[in-house]
Amino acid sequence: MIGIALTFAYGCFGLAMLLCLFRAIRGPGLPDRVLALDTMTLNAIALLTLFGIDRGAGLYFEAALLFAMLGFISTVAFAKFVLRGDIIE
């Protein structure tokens, strides 16, 4: 039963990644592209977590945490760039 749920979740998050990639490429503006990249980061974290559950290895959960920290920092940097046009003051 867990295998069916994992397969369904892989499909849902994979489709979400493709839709976010479409929005990141064809977004009408820069804020939409930044939001799409942030959502792609969240979907990648979810996929890493699902893969860790599927394989039964804790290493993927640590990788998901590192990816979450990197995603947060990059989102803050993108937002600062959109608002001010400069990242480092």
PDB file of N, CA, C and O in Angstrom:
ATOM      1  N   MET A   1       0.820  -1.197   0.000  1.00  0.00           N
ATOM      2  CA  MET A   1       0.000   0.000   0.000  1.00  0.00           C
ATOM      3  C   MET A   1       0.868   1.267   0.000  1.00  0.00           C
ATOM      4  O   MET A   1       0.547   2.253  -0.664  1.00  0.00           O
ATOM      5  N   ILE A   2       1.967   1.220   0.754  1.00  0.00           N
ATOM      6  CA  ILE A   2       2.845   2.405   0.790  1.00  0.00           C
ATOM      7  C   ILE A   2       3.502   2.629  -0.571  1.00  0.00           C
ATOM      8  O   ILE A   2       3.799   3.765  -0.940  1.00  0.00           O
ATOM      9  N   GLY A   3       3.729   1.551  -1.313  1.00  0.00           N
ATOM     10  CA  GLY A   3       4.324   1.683  -2.640  1.00  0.00           C
ATOM     11  C   GLY A   3       3.419   2.434  -3.598  1.00  0.00           C
ATOM     12  O   GLY A   3       3.885   3.244  -4.399  1.00  0.00           O
ATOM     13  N   ILE A   4       2.125   2.164  -3.515  1.00  0.00           N
ATOM     14  CA  ILE A   4       1.164   2.864  -4.372  1.00  0.00           C
ATOM     15  C   ILE A   4       1.110   4.346  -4.000  1.00  0.00           C
ATOM     16  O   ILE A   4       1.071   5.209  -4.877  1.00  0.00           O
ATOM     17  N   ALA A   5       1.109   4.636  -2.704  1.00  0.00           N
ATOM     18  CA  ALA A   5       1.075   6.027  -2.254  1.00  0.00           C
ATOM     19  C   ALA A   5       2.348   6.767  -2.672  1.00  0.00           C
ATOM     20  O   ALA A   5       2.286   7.927  -3.080  1.00  0.00           O
ATOM     21  N   LEU A   6       3.489   6.106  -2.572  1.00  0.00           N
ATOM     22  CA  LEU A   6       4.743   6.754  -2.986  1.00  0.00           C
ATOM     23  C   LEU A   6       4.768   7.000  -4.487  1.00  0.00           C
ATOM     24  O   LEU A   6       5.229   8.051  -4.933  1.00  0.00           O
ATOM     25  N   THR A   7       4.278   6.045  -5.270  1.00  0.00           N
ATOM     26  CA  THR A   7       4.234   6.229  -6.718  1.00  0.00           C
ATOM     27  C   THR A   7       3.324   7.396  -7.085  1.00  0.00           C
ATOM     28  O   THR A   7       3.664   8.209  -7.944  1.00  0.00           O
ATOM     29  N   PHE A   8       2.162   7.477  -6.429  1.00  0.00           N
ATOM     30  CA  PHE A   8       1.249   8.589  -6.679  1.00  0.00           C
ATOM     31  C   PHE A   8       1.889   9.925  -6.288  1.00  0.00           C
ATOM     32  O   PHE A   8       1.762  10.914  -7.010  1.00  0.00           O
ATOM     33  N   ALA A   9       2.569   9.948  -5.153  1.00  0.00           N
ATOM     34  CA  ALA A   9       3.221  11.183  -4.691  1.00  0.00           C
ATOM     35  C   ALA A   9       4.358  11.588  -5.628  1.00  0.00           C
ATOM     36  O   ALA A   9       4.527  12.772  -5.919  1.00  0.00           O
ATOM     37  N   TYR A  10       5.150  10.599  -6.108  1.00  0.00           N
ATOM     38  CA  TYR A  10       6.199  10.909  -7.085  1.00  0.00           C
ATOM     39  C   TYR A  10       5.593  11.567  -8.325  1.00  0.00           C
ATOM     40  O   TYR A  10       6.120  12.557  -8.833  1.00  0.00           O
ATOM     41  N   GLY A  11       4.492  11.014  -8.801  1.00  0.00           N
ATOM     42  CA  GLY A  11       3.838  11.571  -9.994  1.00  0.00           C
ATOM     43  C   GLY A  11       3.327  12.981  -9.765  1.00  0.00           C
ATOM     44  O   GLY A  11       3.496  13.858 -10.612  1.00  0.00           O
ATOM     45  N   CYS A  12       2.698  13.195  -8.610  1.00  0.00           N
ATOM     46  CA  CYS A  12       2.150  14.532  -8.307  1.00  0.00           C
ATOM     47  C   CYS A  12       3.252  15.573  -8.190  1.00  0.00           C
ATOM     48  O   CYS A  12       3.147  16.656  -8.765  1.00  0.00           O
ATOM     49  N   PHE A  13       4.298  15.256  -7.457  1.00  0.00           N
ATOM     50  CA  PHE A  13       5.377  16.235  -7.286  1.00  0.00           C
ATOM     51  C   PHE A  13       6.186  16.403  -8.565  1.00  0.00           C
ATOM     52  O   PHE A  13       6.704  17.489  -8.826  1.00  0.00           O
ATOM     53  N   GLY A  14       6.303  15.345  -9.368  1.00  0.00           N
ATOM     54  CA  GLY A  14       6.977  15.484 -10.659  1.00  0.00           C
ATOM     55  C   GLY A  14       6.197  16.398 -11.595  1.00  0.00           C
ATOM     56  O   GLY A  14       6.784  17.225 -12.293  1.00  0.00           O
ATOM     57  N   LEU A  15       4.874  16.250 -11.609  1.00  0.00           N
ATOM     58  CA  LEU A  15       4.032  17.131 -12.417  1.00  0.00           C
ATOM     59  C   LEU A  15       4.115  18.566 -11.912  1.00  0.00           C
ATOM     60  O   LEU A  15       4.156  19.505 -12.708  1.00  0.00           O
ATOM     61  N   ALA A  16       4.138  18.738 -10.608  1.00  0.00           N
ATOM     62  CA  ALA A  16       4.264  20.086 -10.040  1.00  0.00           C
ATOM     63  C   ALA A  16       5.598  20.720 -10.433  1.00  0.00           C
ATOM     64  O   ALA A  16       5.663  21.918 -10.709  1.00  0.00           O
ATOM     65  N   MET A  17       6.653  19.917 -10.458  1.00  0.00           N
ATOM     66  CA  MET A  17       7.965  20.441 -10.885  1.00  0.00           C
ATOM     67  C   MET A  17       7.922  20.897 -12.342  1.00  0.00           C
ATOM     68  O   MET A  17       8.466  21.947 -12.683  1.00  0.00           O
ATOM     69  N   LEU A  18       7.277  20.109 -13.199  1.00  0.00           N
ATOM     70  CA  LEU A  18       7.183  20.494 -14.612  1.00  0.00           C
ATOM     71  C   LEU A  18       6.367  21.769 -14.793  1.00  0.00           C
ATOM     72  O   LEU A  18       6.728  22.628 -15.597  1.00  0.00           O
ATOM     73  N   LEU A  19       5.274  21.896 -14.055  1.00  0.00           N
ATOM     74  CA  LEU A  19       4.471  23.112 -14.160  1.00  0.00           C
ATOM     75  C   LEU A  19       5.218  24.335 -13.640  1.00  0.00           C
ATOM     76  O   LEU A  19       5.089  25.425 -14.196  1.00  0.00           O
ATOM     77  N   CYS A  20       5.991  24.159 -12.587  1.00  0.00           N
ATOM     78  CA  CYS A  20       6.800  25.273 -12.082  1.00  0.00           C
ATOM     79  C   CYS A  20       7.912  25.633 -13.060  1.00  0.00           C
ATOM     80  O   CYS A  20       8.246  26.807 -13.220  1.00  0.00           O
ATOM     81  N   LEU A  21       8.481  24.632 -13.710  1.00  0.00           N
ATOM     82  CA  LEU A  21       9.500  24.904 -14.722  1.00  0.00           C
ATOM     83  C   LEU A  21       8.901  25.702 -15.879  1.00  0.00           C
ATOM     84  O   LEU A  21       9.528  26.627 -16.394  1.00  0.00           O
ATOM     85  N   PHE A  22       7.685  25.338 -16.282  1.00  0.00           N
ATOM     86  CA  PHE A  22       6.991  26.090 -17.331  1.00  0.00           C
ATOM     87  C   PHE A  22       6.781  27.544 -16.909  1.00  0.00           C
ATOM     88  O   PHE A  22       6.985  28.460 -17.706  1.00  0.00           O
ATOM     89  N   ARG A  23       6.372  27.753 -15.655  1.00  0.00           N
ATOM     90  CA  ARG A  23       6.147  29.117 -15.162  1.00  0.00           C
ATOM     91  C   ARG A  23       7.469  29.874 -15.047  1.00  0.00           C
ATOM     92  O   ARG A  23       7.514  31.081 -15.286  1.00  0.00           O
ATOM     93  N   ALA A  24       8.538  29.178 -14.687  1.00  0.00           N
ATOM     94  CA  ALA A  24       9.834  29.852 -14.574  1.00  0.00           C
ATOM     95  C   ALA A  24      10.358  30.279 -15.944  1.00  0.00           C
ATOM     96  O   ALA A  24      11.043  31.295 -16.061  1.00  0.00           O
ATOM     97  N   ILE A  25      10.042  29.516 -16.962  1.00  0.00           N
ATOM     98  CA  ILE A  25      10.513  29.859 -18.304  1.00  0.00           C
ATOM     99  C   ILE A  25       9.637  30.922 -18.944  1.00  0.00           C
ATOM    100  O   ILE A  25      10.149  31.867 -19.544  1.00  0.00           O
ATOM    101  N   ARG A  26       8.310  30.779 -18.825  1.00  0.00           N
ATOM    102  CA  ARG A  26       7.388  31.672 -19.516  1.00  0.00           C
ATOM    103  C   ARG A  26       6.674  32.641 -18.597  1.00  0.00           C
ATOM    104  O   ARG A  26       5.627  33.180 -18.955  1.00  0.00           O
ATOM    105  N   GLY A  27       7.223  32.867 -17.425  1.00  0.00           N
ATOM    106  CA  GLY A  27       6.582  33.778 -16.479  1.00  0.00           C
ATOM    107  C   GLY A  27       6.488  35.176 -17.043  1.00  0.00           C
ATOM    108  O   GLY A  27       7.389  35.626 -17.751  1.00  0.00           O
ATOM    109  N   PRO A  28       5.391  35.878 -16.734  1.00  0.00           N
ATOM    110  CA  PRO A  28       5.262  37.228 -17.290  1.00  0.00           C
ATOM    111  C   PRO A  28       6.247  38.228 -16.684  1.00  0.00           C
ATOM    112  O   PRO A  28       6.581  39.223 -17.327  1.00  0.00           O
ATOM    113  N   GLY A  29       6.709  37.987 -15.481  1.00  0.00           N
ATOM    114  CA  GLY A  29       7.623  38.937 -14.864  1.00  0.00           C
ATOM    115  C   GLY A  29       8.634  38.243 -13.977  1.00  0.00           C
ATOM    116  O   GLY A  29       8.556  37.036 -13.744  1.00  0.00           O
ATOM    117  N   LEU A  30       9.576  39.014 -13.489  1.00  0.00           N
ATOM    118  CA  LEU A  30      10.622  38.462 -12.630  1.00  0.00           C
ATOM    119  C   LEU A  30      10.082  37.937 -11.300  1.00  0.00           C
ATOM    120  O   LEU A  30      10.534  36.882 -10.854  1.00  0.00           O
ATOM    121  N   PRO A  31       9.137  38.619 -10.639  1.00  0.00           N
ATOM    122  CA  PRO A  31       8.610  38.051  -9.386  1.00  0.00           C
ATOM    123  C   PRO A  31       7.933  36.695  -9.576  1.00  0.00           C
ATOM    124  O   PRO A  31       8.019  35.832  -8.703  1.00  0.00           O
ATOM    125  N   ASP A  32       7.260  36.505 -10.712  1.00  0.00           N
ATOM    126  CA  ASP A  32       6.641  35.214 -10.985  1.00  0.00           C
ATOM    127  C   ASP A  32       7.687  34.124 -11.165  1.00  0.00           C
ATOM    128  O   ASP A  32       7.483  32.987 -10.738  1.00  0.00           O
ATOM    129  N   ARG A  33       8.787  34.460 -11.787  1.00  0.00           N
ATOM    130  CA  ARG A  33       9.863  33.484 -11.982  1.00  0.00           C
ATOM    131  C   ARG A  33      10.529  33.126 -10.657  1.00  0.00           C
ATOM    132  O   ARG A  33      10.870  31.967 -10.423  1.00  0.00           O
ATOM    133  N   VAL A  34      10.714  34.115  -9.798  1.00  0.00           N
ATOM    134  CA  VAL A  34      11.308  33.861  -8.483  1.00  0.00           C
ATOM    135  C   VAL A  34      10.394  32.955  -7.662  1.00  0.00           C
ATOM    136  O   VAL A  34      10.864  32.024  -7.008  1.00  0.00           O
ATOM    137  N   LEU A  35       9.112  33.223  -7.696  1.00  0.00           N
ATOM    138  CA  LEU A  35       8.152  32.393  -6.974  1.00  0.00           C
ATOM    139  C   LEU A  35       8.125  30.974  -7.526  1.00  0.00           C
ATOM    140  O   LEU A  35       8.007  30.017  -6.761  1.00  0.00           O
ATOM    141  N   ALA A  36       8.234  30.824  -8.842  1.00  0.00           N
ATOM    142  CA  ALA A  36       8.272  29.493  -9.443  1.00  0.00           C
ATOM    143  C   ALA A  36       9.525  28.733  -9.021  1.00  0.00           C
ATOM    144  O   ALA A  36       9.461  27.532  -8.759  1.00  0.00           O
ATOM    145  N   LEU A  37      10.657  29.418  -8.955  1.00  0.00           N
ATOM    146  CA  LEU A  37      11.881  28.749  -8.513  1.00  0.00           C
ATOM    147  C   LEU A  37      11.809  28.358  -7.046  1.00  0.00           C
ATOM    148  O   LEU A  37      12.321  27.307  -6.660  1.00  0.00           O
ATOM    149  N   ASP A  38      11.183  29.188  -6.226  1.00  0.00           N
ATOM    150  CA  ASP A  38      11.008  28.855  -4.817  1.00  0.00           C
ATOM    151  C   ASP A  38      10.100  27.638  -4.665  1.00  0.00           C
ATOM    152  O   ASP A  38      10.366  26.765  -3.839  1.00  0.00           O
ATOM    153  N   THR A  39       9.045  27.577  -5.446  1.00  0.00           N
ATOM    154  CA  THR A  39       8.147  26.429  -5.405  1.00  0.00           C
ATOM    155  C   THR A  39       8.841  25.176  -5.926  1.00  0.00           C
ATOM    156  O   THR A  39       8.588  24.077  -5.431  1.00  0.00           O
ATOM    157  N   MET A  40       9.707  25.328  -6.912  1.00  0.00           N
ATOM    158  CA  MET A  40      10.477  24.174  -7.387  1.00  0.00           C
ATOM    159  C   MET A  40      11.402  23.652  -6.294  1.00  0.00           C
ATOM    160  O   MET A  40      11.608  22.443  -6.182  1.00  0.00           O
ATOM    161  N   THR A  41      11.954  24.544  -5.496  1.00  0.00           N
ATOM    162  CA  THR A  41      12.795  24.129  -4.378  1.00  0.00           C
ATOM    163  C   THR A  41      11.983  23.310  -3.376  1.00  0.00           C
ATOM    164  O   THR A  41      12.447  22.278  -2.892  1.00  0.00           O
ATOM    165  N   LEU A  42      10.783  23.767  -3.070  1.00  0.00           N
ATOM    166  CA  LEU A  42       9.929  23.025  -2.142  1.00  0.00           C
ATOM    167  C   LEU A  42       9.551  21.659  -2.704  1.00  0.00           C
ATOM    168  O   LEU A  42       9.510  20.673  -1.967  1.00  0.00           O
ATOM    169  N   ASN A  43       9.273  21.595  -4.002  1.00  0.00           N
ATOM    170  CA  ASN A  43       8.953  20.312  -4.620  1.00  0.00           C
ATOM    171  C   ASN A  43      10.160  19.377  -4.623  1.00  0.00           C
ATOM    172  O   ASN A  43      10.007  18.168  -4.444  1.00  0.00           O
ATOM    173  N   ALA A  44      11.341  19.916  -4.823  1.00  0.00           N
ATOM    174  CA  ALA A  44      12.549  19.088  -4.790  1.00  0.00           C
ATOM    175  C   ALA A  44      12.795  18.546  -3.386  1.00  0.00           C
ATOM    176  O   ALA A  44      13.229  17.405  -3.229  1.00  0.00           O
ATOM    177  N   ILE A  45      12.523  19.350  -2.372  1.00  0.00           N
ATOM    178  CA  ILE A  45      12.648  18.886  -0.983  1.00  0.00           C
ATOM    179  C   ILE A  45      11.662  17.749  -0.727  1.00  0.00           C
ATOM    180  O   ILE A  45      12.003  16.751  -0.092  1.00  0.00           O
ATOM    181  N   ALA A  46      10.443  17.910  -1.226  1.00  0.00           N
ATOM    182  CA  ALA A  46       9.442  16.854  -1.057  1.00  0.00           C
ATOM    183  C   ALA A  46       9.863  15.576  -1.783  1.00  0.00           C
ATOM    184  O   ALA A  46       9.673  14.480  -1.257  1.00  0.00           O
ATOM    185  N   LEU A  47      10.426  15.703  -2.970  1.00  0.00           N
ATOM    186  CA  LEU A  47      10.891  14.520  -3.701  1.00  0.00           C
ATOM    187  C   LEU A  47      12.045  13.837  -2.987  1.00  0.00           C
ATOM    188  O   LEU A  47      12.108  12.608  -2.944  1.00  0.00           O
ATOM    189  N   LEU A  48      12.958  14.620  -2.426  1.00  0.00           N
ATOM    190  CA  LEU A  48      14.052  14.028  -1.657  1.00  0.00           C
ATOM    191  C   LEU A  48      13.529  13.286  -0.426  1.00  0.00           C
ATOM    192  O   LEU A  48      14.016  12.206  -0.092  1.00  0.00           O
ATOM    193  N   THR A  49      12.554  13.860   0.232  1.00  0.00           N
ATOM    194  CA  THR A  49      11.964  13.216   1.406  1.00  0.00           C
ATOM    195  C   THR A  49      11.253  11.924   1.010  1.00  0.00           C
ATOM    196  O   THR A  49      11.386  10.908   1.691  1.00  0.00           O
ATOM    197  N   LEU A  50      10.503  11.961  -0.084  1.00  0.00           N
ATOM    198  CA  LEU A  50       9.841  10.749  -0.562  1.00  0.00           C
ATOM    199  C   LEU A  50      10.852   9.675  -0.935  1.00  0.00           C
ATOM    200  O   LEU A  50      10.646   8.496  -0.645  1.00  0.00           O
ATOM    201  N   PHE A  51      11.933  10.076  -1.569  1.00  0.00           N
ATOM    202  CA  PHE A  51      12.973   9.109  -1.935  1.00  0.00           C
ATOM    203  C   PHE A  51      13.606   8.505  -0.689  1.00  0.00           C
ATOM    204  O   PHE A  51      13.927   7.317  -0.671  1.00  0.00           O
ATOM    205  N   GLY A  52      13.789   9.317   0.358  1.00  0.00           N
ATOM    206  CA  GLY A  52      14.319   8.808   1.617  1.00  0.00           C
ATOM    207  C   GLY A  52      13.372   7.814   2.264  1.00  0.00           C
ATOM    208  O   GLY A  52      13.815   6.815   2.831  1.00  0.00           O
ATOM    209  N   ILE A  53      12.072   8.077   2.187  1.00  0.00           N
ATOM    210  CA  ILE A  53      11.092   7.131   2.722  1.00  0.00           C
ATOM    211  C   ILE A  53      11.106   5.850   1.904  1.00  0.00           C
ATOM    212  O   ILE A  53      11.035   4.754   2.459  1.00  0.00           O
ATOM    213  N   ASP A  54      11.197   5.984   0.596  1.00  0.00           N
ATOM    214  CA  ASP A  54      11.191   4.822  -0.298  1.00  0.00           C
ATOM    215  C   ASP A  54      12.416   3.942  -0.073  1.00  0.00           C
ATOM    216  O   ASP A  54      12.297   2.717  -0.044  1.00  0.00           O
ATOM    217  N   ARG A  55      13.566   4.536   0.083  1.00  0.00           N
ATOM    218  CA  ARG A  55      14.810   3.767   0.258  1.00  0.00           C
ATOM    219  C   ARG A  55      15.099   3.411   1.710  1.00  0.00           C
ATOM    220  O   ARG A  55      15.893   2.509   1.978  1.00  0.00           O
ATOM    221  N   GLY A  56      14.472   4.101   2.639  1.00  0.00           N
ATOM    222  CA  GLY A  56      14.704   3.826   4.058  1.00  0.00           C
ATOM    223  C   GLY A  56      16.058   4.305   4.548  1.00  0.00           C
ATOM    224  O   GLY A  56      16.638   3.713   5.459  1.00  0.00           O
ATOM    225  N   ALA A  57      16.562   5.367   3.951  1.00  0.00           N
ATOM    226  CA  ALA A  57      17.871   5.894   4.317  1.00  0.00           C
ATOM    227  C   ALA A  57      17.707   7.312   4.869  1.00  0.00           C
ATOM    228  O   ALA A  57      16.970   8.126   4.314  1.00  0.00           O
ATOM    229  N   GLY A  58      18.402   7.587   5.959  1.00  0.00           N
ATOM    230  CA  GLY A  58      18.323   8.904   6.587  1.00  0.00           C
ATOM    231  C   GLY A  58      19.145   9.967   5.898  1.00  0.00           C
ATOM    232  O   GLY A  58      18.962  11.155   6.165  1.00  0.00           O
ATOM    233  N   LEU A  59      20.037   9.575   5.025  1.00  0.00           N
ATOM    234  CA  LEU A  59      20.902  10.529   4.339  1.00  0.00           C
ATOM    235  C   LEU A  59      20.096  11.504   3.474  1.00  0.00           C
ATOM    236  O   LEU A  59      20.461  12.673   3.346  1.00  0.00           O
ATOM    237  N   TYR A  60      19.018  11.026   2.893  1.00  0.00           N
ATOM    238  CA  TYR A  60      18.202  11.879   2.018  1.00  0.00           C
ATOM    239  C   TYR A  60      17.470  12.956   2.814  1.00  0.00           C
ATOM    240  O   TYR A  60      17.197  14.036   2.290  1.00  0.00           O
ATOM    241  N   PHE A  61      17.152  12.670   4.067  1.00  0.00           N
ATOM    242  CA  PHE A  61      16.508  13.679   4.910  1.00  0.00           C
ATOM    243  C   PHE A  61      17.487  14.803   5.252  1.00  0.00           C
ATOM    244  O   PHE A  61      17.109  15.973   5.304  1.00  0.00           O
ATOM    245  N   GLU A  62      18.738  14.439   5.482  1.00  0.00           N
ATOM    246  CA  GLU A  62      19.756  15.464   5.725  1.00  0.00           C
ATOM    247  C   GLU A  62      19.999  16.296   4.474  1.00  0.00           C
ATOM    248  O   GLU A  62      20.194  17.509   4.557  1.00  0.00           O
ATOM    249  N   ALA A  63      19.986  15.646   3.315  1.00  0.00           N
ATOM    250  CA  ALA A  63      20.138  16.382   2.057  1.00  0.00           C
ATOM    251  C   ALA A  63      18.959  17.321   1.843  1.00  0.00           C
ATOM    252  O   ALA A  63      19.134  18.424   1.325  1.00  0.00           O
ATOM    253  N   ALA A  64      17.759  16.896   2.237  1.00  0.00           N
ATOM    254  CA  ALA A  64      16.581  17.754   2.110  1.00  0.00           C
ATOM    255  C   ALA A  64      16.706  18.977   3.020  1.00  0.00           C
ATOM    256  O   ALA A  64      16.311  20.077   2.634  1.00  0.00           O
ATOM    257  N   LEU A  65      17.248  18.794   4.214  1.00  0.00           N
ATOM    258  CA  LEU A  65      17.454  19.936   5.115  1.00  0.00           C
ATOM    259  C   LEU A  65      18.464  20.932   4.545  1.00  0.00           C
ATOM    260  O   LEU A  65      18.250  22.143   4.605  1.00  0.00           O
ATOM    261  N   LEU A  66      19.554  20.419   3.998  1.00  0.00           N
ATOM    262  CA  LEU A  66      20.551  21.301   3.376  1.00  0.00           C
ATOM    263  C   LEU A  66      19.961  22.039   2.175  1.00  0.00           C
ATOM    264  O   LEU A  66      20.227  23.223   1.970  1.00  0.00           O
ATOM    265  N   PHE A  67      19.172  21.336   1.398  1.00  0.00           N
ATOM    266  CA  PHE A  67      18.541  21.942   0.237  1.00  0.00           C
ATOM    267  C   PHE A  67      17.540  23.011   0.668  1.00  0.00           C
ATOM    268  O   PHE A  67      17.388  24.027  -0.011  1.00  0.00           O
ATOM    269  N   ALA A  68      16.856  22.790   1.794  1.00  0.00           N
ATOM    270  CA  ALA A  68      15.911  23.780   2.312  1.00  0.00           C
ATOM    271  C   ALA A  68      16.638  25.048   2.749  1.00  0.00           C
ATOM    272  O   ALA A  68      16.170  26.156   2.487  1.00  0.00           O
ATOM    273  N   MET A  69      17.775  24.887   3.411  1.00  0.00           N
ATOM    274  CA  MET A  69      18.543  26.065   3.816  1.00  0.00           C
ATOM    275  C   MET A  69      19.054  26.837   2.602  1.00  0.00           C
ATOM    276  O   MET A  69      18.989  28.066   2.575  1.00  0.00           O
ATOM    277  N   LEU A  70      19.558  26.127   1.609  1.00  0.00           N
ATOM    278  CA  LEU A  70      20.043  26.768   0.399  1.00  0.00           C
ATOM    279  C   LEU A  70      18.905  27.461  -0.347  1.00  0.00           C
ATOM    280  O   LEU A  70      19.087  28.556  -0.880  1.00  0.00           O
ATOM    281  N   GLY A  71      17.743  26.833  -0.385  1.00  0.00           N
ATOM    282  CA  GLY A  71      16.588  27.430  -1.041  1.00  0.00           C
ATOM    283  C   GLY A  71      16.121  28.693  -0.347  1.00  0.00           C
ATOM    284  O   GLY A  71      15.733  29.659  -1.005  1.00  0.00           O
ATOM    285  N   PHE A  72      16.154  28.693   0.982  1.00  0.00           N
ATOM    286  CA  PHE A  72      15.753  29.886   1.730  1.00  0.00           C
ATOM    287  C   PHE A  72      16.700  31.049   1.458  1.00  0.00           C
ATOM    288  O   PHE A  72      16.259  32.173   1.213  1.00  0.00           O
ATOM    289  N   ILE A  73      17.992  30.778   1.501  1.00  0.00           N
ATOM    290  CA  ILE A  73      18.984  31.833   1.253  1.00  0.00           C
ATOM    291  C   ILE A  73      18.849  32.389  -0.164  1.00  0.00           C
ATOM    292  O   ILE A  73      18.923  33.601  -0.369  1.00  0.00           O
ATOM    293  N   SER A  74      18.651  31.503  -1.139  1.00  0.00           N
ATOM    294  CA  SER A  74      18.529  31.986  -2.519  1.00  0.00           C
ATOM    295  C   SER A  74      17.236  32.778  -2.724  1.00  0.00           C
ATOM    296  O   SER A  74      17.223  33.744  -3.487  1.00  0.00           O
ATOM    297  N   THR A  75      16.158  32.386  -2.060  1.00  0.00           N
ATOM    298  CA  THR A  75      14.911  33.136  -2.184  1.00  0.00           C
ATOM    299  C   THR A  75      15.053  34.527  -1.573  1.00  0.00           C
ATOM    300  O   THR A  75      14.557  35.504  -2.135  1.00  0.00           O
ATOM    301  N   VAL A  76      15.716  34.623  -0.445  1.00  0.00           N
ATOM    302  CA  VAL A  76      15.945  35.931   0.170  1.00  0.00           C
ATOM    303  C   VAL A  76      16.824  36.799  -0.732  1.00  0.00           C
ATOM    304  O   VAL A  76      16.574  37.996  -0.874  1.00  0.00           O
ATOM    305  N   ALA A  77      17.842  36.208  -1.336  1.00  0.00           N
ATOM    306  CA  ALA A  77      18.715  36.963  -2.231  1.00  0.00           C
ATOM    307  C   ALA A  77      17.954  37.438  -3.475  1.00  0.00           C
ATOM    308  O   ALA A  77      18.113  38.581  -3.906  1.00  0.00           O
ATOM    309  N   PHE A  78      17.129  36.558  -4.048  1.00  0.00           N
ATOM    310  CA  PHE A  78      16.332  36.961  -5.211  1.00  0.00           C
ATOM    311  C   PHE A  78      15.362  38.079  -4.853  1.00  0.00           C
ATOM    312  O   PHE A  78      15.208  39.035  -5.613  1.00  0.00           O
ATOM    313  N   ALA A  79      14.706  37.965  -3.696  1.00  0.00           N
ATOM    314  CA  ALA A  79      13.748  38.992  -3.284  1.00  0.00           C
ATOM    315  C   ALA A  79      14.448  40.332  -3.071  1.00  0.00           C
ATOM    316  O   ALA A  79      13.924  41.383  -3.441  1.00  0.00           O
ATOM    317  N   LYS A  80      15.633  40.282  -2.472  1.00  0.00           N
ATOM    318  CA  LYS A  80      16.386  41.522  -2.258  1.00  0.00           C
ATOM    319  C   LYS A  80      16.814  42.128  -3.591  1.00  0.00           C
ATOM    320  O   LYS A  80      16.819  43.349  -3.752  1.00  0.00           O
ATOM    321  N   PHE A  81      17.171  41.277  -4.539  1.00  0.00           N
ATOM    322  CA  PHE A  81      17.557  41.764  -5.861  1.00  0.00           C
ATOM    323  C   PHE A  81      16.365  42.401  -6.574  1.00  0.00           C
ATOM    324  O   PHE A  81      16.509  43.435  -7.226  1.00  0.00           O
ATOM    325  N   VAL A  82      15.190  41.783  -6.451  1.00  0.00           N
ATOM    326  CA  VAL A  82      14.005  42.332  -7.107  1.00  0.00           C
ATOM    327  C   VAL A  82      13.628  43.677  -6.494  1.00  0.00           C
ATOM    328  O   VAL A  82      13.257  44.603  -7.214  1.00  0.00           O
ATOM    329  N   LEU A  83      13.720  43.791  -5.169  1.00  0.00           N
ATOM    330  CA  LEU A  83      13.313  45.028  -4.508  1.00  0.00           C
ATOM    331  C   LEU A  83      14.313  46.163  -4.706  1.00  0.00           C
ATOM    332  O   LEU A  83      13.915  47.297  -4.972  1.00  0.00           O
ATOM    333  N   ARG A  84      15.611  45.868  -4.579  1.00  0.00           N
ATOM    334  CA  ARG A  84      16.619  46.932  -4.584  1.00  0.00           C
ATOM    335  C   ARG A  84      17.509  46.947  -5.822  1.00  0.00           C
ATOM    336  O   ARG A  84      18.105  47.977  -6.135  1.00  0.00           O
ATOM    337  N   GLY A  85      17.608  45.845  -6.517  1.00  0.00           N
ATOM    338  CA  GLY A  85      18.482  45.787  -7.677  1.00  0.00           C
ATOM    339  C   GLY A  85      19.932  45.496  -7.312  1.00  0.00           C
ATOM    340  O   GLY A  85      20.796  45.445  -8.188  1.00  0.00           O
ATOM    341  N   ASP A  86      20.202  45.305  -6.021  1.00  0.00           N
ATOM    342  CA  ASP A  86      21.554  45.016  -5.549  1.00  0.00           C
ATOM    343  C   ASP A  86      21.458  44.031  -4.407  1.00  0.00           C
ATOM    344  O   ASP A  86      20.606  44.177  -3.531  1.00  0.00           O
ATOM    345  N   ILE A  87      22.306  43.045  -4.404  1.00  0.00           N
ATOM    346  CA  ILE A  87      22.256  42.030  -3.363  1.00  0.00           C
ATOM    347  C   ILE A  87      23.147  42.396  -2.193  1.00  0.00           C
ATOM    348  O   ILE A  87      22.737  42.292  -1.037  1.00  0.00           O
ATOM    349  N   ILE A  88      24.357  42.823  -2.487  1.00  0.00           N
ATOM    350  CA  ILE A  88      25.318  43.175  -1.420  1.00  0.00           C
ATOM    351  C   ILE A  88      25.332  44.687  -1.276  1.00  0.00           C
ATOM    352  O   ILE A  88      25.510  45.426  -2.244  1.00  0.00           O
ATOM    353  N   GLU A  89      25.138  45.122  -0.038  1.00  0.00           N
ATOM    354  CA  GLU A  89      25.127  46.570   0.199  1.00  0.00           C
ATOM    355  C   GLU A  89      26.492  47.061   0.593  1.00  0.00           C
ATOM    356  O   GLU A  89      26.674  48.255   0.832  1.00  0.00           O
TER     357      GLU A  89
END
